[in-house]
């Protein structure tokens, strides 16, 4: 048999590269004669920068940046060839830069992303590719844009350091420094969602609760996004609130399209193209993919869903190994099977994730032996 392992990260526990290696080792322990192809992938979120950067033979450049709460830490980006930067929001200033008890949707910002982008530009990069998933903030990307020179002004013409809580205080923007610092730079933003900027299916209502927002804070963030979209449109003449994907990363996609004329990319499609996945799937008997939590959002453009669609088109069965399956029989999906890797309900998933993934793969391979 030929098996393609096309993994996505188990957020907060196993990265995509480690997941693919664990599955491959466990599978070959049972079926050593199978051909197993490892494709550690990503969508726009966790691991995007590492997966793309390593695939393109990029060089890791360390950067002194800031986390989601503007505390200093070290992260970086991949420099590919001489002029392309591959940057992940998640590792620079996303949820992964905070402890679980630090989540603060109102105060979190994207400043760290802007610091890293500025370093890449200073290093000579003229093409910036950014994975937008895994964010902790709902700030319209203004923290990042602030670091690139955008001035956010209040009623007193005073400059504001923006975050999710104070967007309503901004009444105008000063763009001259931003325009100068980003001229002749091409921006591409890869995201893994189709949500619009605001409203019931927008950035605040759908994503900010997992960033620590209470019901009241969700309402504040949604109002603030509505306000700032109007102010941005006055400054740029660009209307983005109704664009699919504009709600990605707390509206960072909308902000970057407004002020940087950024081009949106499907994170999963971009990654699959990078890995020539169609070529790898020729003659494949089974695809195994992974996801931390499979839910409604997963059916809205995320990598495992895209992998399953591709398998369905090619008549290749696709099995998803997941940490938590929140789909039920009412959800239509193209997966052949969804297997929860948790062995016990009381397990600490993060602690036992690698062991559980290995054990589940082992049992799956044994099951296949009954038929192949």
N, C-alpha and C positions, 0 to 999 in steps of 0.2 A: 504493500500500500504506500501511496504518497500522501503525506500529511503536511498541511501548511498551518503553522501556528502564527496567527496574526493577533497579537495581544494589544490591549489597552491597559493603562495603569489601574491598579486597585488603589484608589485615592487614599493617601495617608498610611499605606502599608507596604505595597509591593509596586515598584516601578515597572514599566513595560518591558524593559530589557531583562530584568531579573525574572519576571513572570514567564517570559518565553523560554528562558534557560531551564527553569524549574520544570515546566511542562515537557520540554524536550527530553530532559534526563529521565523523568518518571516514565514517559512513554517508552523510551528505548530500553529501559530496565525490563519491560514486559515483552516488547516487540522489537528486538534488536535489528531485525532485517528490514524494517520499514525505512523508507526515505522520508526524513523529517526536515522541512524547511522552516527556519526561524525568521519571522518578520516582526520584530518589536516595533509597533506602530504608535500613533497618538492621533488625537484630533487637535483642536486648538488649545487644549488644556495642559495638564501635567505631562511632562516629558517631551512636549513638542520641540523645545529647543535642542535637547540632547539627541532625540531621534533624528531630526533633520540635520543638525550640525554634524553628527558623526557619520550619517549617510553621505553627506557631501564633503567628508574629509576636512571639516573645519577645525580651526585652532581655537581652543578655549581661552578667552581673555577675561581675567578677573577684574571686577569692578567694585569699588567701595560705594555701596548704594544704601538704600533705606528700605525697611520692611513696610508692611501695610500701615503701621502706626508711626511711621517716620523715625524709627529707631535704626541706628547704623548697623549694617551687617555687610558681609562680602558675598557677592554672587558673580554674575558675569554674562557673557554672550559668546556665541561662536562666530568667528570671522572666517568666511569662506572665500577662497581666492584672495583678491586684494580689495574688493569693494562691496561685499555683501555681508550683512550682519543678520544672524538668526537669533532672536531674542524671545524669551518666555516671560510673560507677565507673572505667571504662577510663582516661579522661583525668585523673582526680584521683589515682588510686593504682594503676593497672593496669600491665600489662606494658609499655605504651607509654611509661611514665614512667621506664623503666630501659633501659640499654644491654644488649645481648645477654649480655655477660659479667658482668652484675650480677644475673641471675636467681637468686633464693634463696627457694625455696618455704617453708623453715622460718622464716625471719626476716621475710618480707614480711607486711604488715598492711594493714588497711583504715582506718587512722586518718584518712588524707586525705579519705576519703569522709565520715566523721563530722564533720570540721571544716567541710566545705562544706555539709552538711545543717544544722549548727548555725547557720551564717551565713544560710542561707535562712530558717530559723525566726526568727532575730533580725530579718530583713528583713520579717517579716510574713507569710510563706508558711504556709498551713495545709494545703496539699495538696502532697505530695512524691512525684514520679514518678521512679523511679531505674532506669536501664539497668544491669544487673548483669554483662554480659559483659566479656571482656577482662581478667579479674583476674589478679594476680600471686600472690595469697595463698591460704592455706587455714586461715583463722582463725575460721570460723563467724561472721564479721562483727563479732567482739568488739572489734576495733580501733575501728571506727566507733561502736559502742555505748558504748565507753569514753569517747569524746569527747563523747557525749551524756549522760554521767553515770553509766553503769553501773560499779559497782565489782566487780572480779574478785578474790576473796580466796583466799589459800592456807591451809595448815594452821595457820599462825601468825596468822591473821586480818590478814595484811598484803596490801595492794593490789598486784596484778601488772599490768604493762603487757603485754597479751596479744599473742602471735603464734602461728604454727603450731606452734612447738617446745615451748611451755610450757603448752598447754591442759590437760595432765594434772596440772599443779600446782594448778589451780583446783578448790576444793572447795565453794564457795558464792558466791552473788551478793548484792550489796546493790542493790536496785532503786529506792529512794526518789527519788534525784536524777534518774534516767532517767525515771521516771514523771512527775515534775514538769516536766521540760524538754520532754516530748513530748505532754503532755496536749492534747486537742482537735486533734491533728495526724493527718491521714489519710495513710498510706504505701501506695504502690503500687510493686511491684517487677516489672520486665519482664525476663524472661530468655529465653534461646534454647536451653535444654536441658531434658530430662525426667528427668535422672539423680537418683537418691535420694542421701541424705547420705553414706552409707558403704557399704562392701562392694565386691565385685568391679566393680560398675558405678557406684560412688559417686564423690564429688568427688576424693578422693586418688588412687585407682587410675586413673581415666580422664583427669583433667586436670592433676594436679601434675607428671607428667613433663615436660610442655611448659612448666612454670614453673621447671624446673631441678632437680627432685627426683630423687635416685637411687632405686634399688629399695628400699634400706633406709629412706630418708627417706619414701617412699610408705607403707611399713608403719607408720612412726611417726605420720605424719599421719592415717592411717585409724584407728589406735587412739585418737589424741587426739580425733578427731571423735566416735567412739563414746562416749568418756568425757564429753565436754562436752555431748553431747546428753542424757545421763542427768542431769547436774547441772542443765542448763537446765530439763528437765522437772520436776525436784523444785521448782525456784524458781517456775515459771510454771504448772505443771499442763497444759502444752500439749505434745503429742507430735507431732514433725514429722519424725523420722528416716525414716519410710516414705512421706512425701509426695513425689509426683513433682515434680521441679524443686527440691527442698530442697537438692540438692548444687550448685546454681548458684553461681558465684563463690566456690568454696572453702567452701561452706556458709553464705555470707552470707545467702542466701535463708532457710535454716533459722533462723539467728539473728534475722533481722528478723521472721519469722513468729512466733517464740517470744516476743520481747521487745517488739515494736512492733505486733503484730497486723496485720502488713502483708498486703495482698492481692496474690496472684500474678497476673501478666498474661503472656500469650504475647507476647513482644516483637514477633515478626513480625506477628501478628494485629493488635496494637495499632497498629503502624506502617501496615499496609495500610488499616485503618479511618481513620486520620488523613488518608490520601491519597485516600480514596474510590476505591480501586483498581477496584472492580467497575464503577463508572461509566466510568472511563478505558478499561476493556477492551472496552466495547461497540464492535463493528465492527472490532476489532483483528485483523490478519492474522498478526502475529509478535510474540513477547515475547523480549527479550534480558535475561538476568540475569547476575550475576557473583559470584564467590567466590574468595578466595585459594587455599584448598585444599578440594577436595570429597572427603569421606571418610565413614566410617560415622556420625560425629557429625553431619554435614550432613543425614543422613536421620532425625535425631532432633528435628525441629522447627525447624531453622534456616531463615532467610528464603528462600534460593533454592529449597529443597525445597517450601516453602509456595507460592511463586510457581508452581512447576511443577505442583503439585497443582491449583491454581486454573486454570491453562491447560489441563490435561488435562480438567477438568470442563467447560470451555467449548469444548473441541475447538480450542484455539489452540496451535500449536506453540511450544515454549519451548526456546531455545538458551542453554546456560550457557557463558560464557567464563571460564575458570579459570586460576589460576597453576599448579595441580598437581591432577591427577585421580587419586585413589587408589581409585576404584571400579573394579570389574571386572565381567565378564559375569554373575557370580553375584549381584550386587546388583540387586534390582528397584527401579526408580526411574521417575518420570514425565517425565524430560527427553527431549525429542525428539532432542537432540544435545548432547554435551559436548565443547568444543573447548579444548585447552590452548594458551594464548597464547604460551608460551615458544617462541622461534624456534630457539634453540640450547641444547643440554644444558649447555654450559659458561658460559652467560650468568649474570651477576649479576642475579637477578630484580628486586631492588629498583631497581637502576640503570636497567634497560631496560624496566621494567614499563609505563610510559606509552607508549613507542614500540611495544612488542609488542602492547599492547591496541589501539592505533590501526591497526597493520598487519593484525592479525587481523580486525578489524571491516571494514576496507577489502576484504579478500579475501572475507569472507562476503557483503558487499553485491554484489560482482562475481558470486559464485556465484548469488545470488538473481536477478540480471539474466538468467541463462540460462533461468529458468522464469517470470518475471513481467515 
